[in-house]
């Protein structure tokens, strides 16, 4: 068996070990999240009270108005309001009690099973910790993750690399390329945002200029009207003076 085949076998074993550990940790995290969800929901339900204050206020207001407007018939309306308020209160209370019963049941049945699963996972990881470490010991700690090992395994399998060092260099080049792509995408996004902001300012300036032009046209029109009125007044004054002069001659 040559060096490349041995490297492929070692990387495959390392991937299996990392994948197994990752799956177990995911299961453990899922169990812990479910326990936290149950306990927090149970605390909320224990503090939760039926909200009937709104119904009481409405009943009081409607009852007062009904008594004032309809007299004794307002008592019937008040009774109806109180009935629906009490029914809503009892419904909310029943729903809270039902949810509380479900969460309490989960606390005493589901949570112990989840804790047992977590203990089993911890025991499994602890028991096989040395075996897991041995499977990945030939890989530098920086690259002991599923993505890195999968990439390097594929590079060796496809004859892009013959040694671990070459595979690591390819992975570093890949990471650098991804970083450059993200930086370029970010730069393009920023440029697009700048262009959008510039177009918005241009549009605002265009609208302001159009508004100013309309204002100037309106002012010119008003000035023209004023000039016409002044000319008319001057003409009327002239006509009046001519009429007075003709009267004096006569």
Buried (B, 14 or more C-beta within 10 A) or exposed (E): EEEBEEBBEBBBBBBEBBEBBEEBEEBBEEBBEBBEEBBEBBEEBEEBEBEBEEBBEEBEEBBEEBBEEEEEEBEEBBEBBBEEBBEBBEEBBEEBEEBBEBBBEBBEEBBEEBEEBBEBBEEBBEEBEEEBEEBBEEBEEEBBBEEBBBBBBBBBBEEEBBEBEBBBBBBEEBEEEEEEEEEEEEEEEEEEEEEEEEEEEEEEEEEEEEEEEEEEEEEEEEEEEEEEEEEEEEEEEEEEEEEEEEEEEE
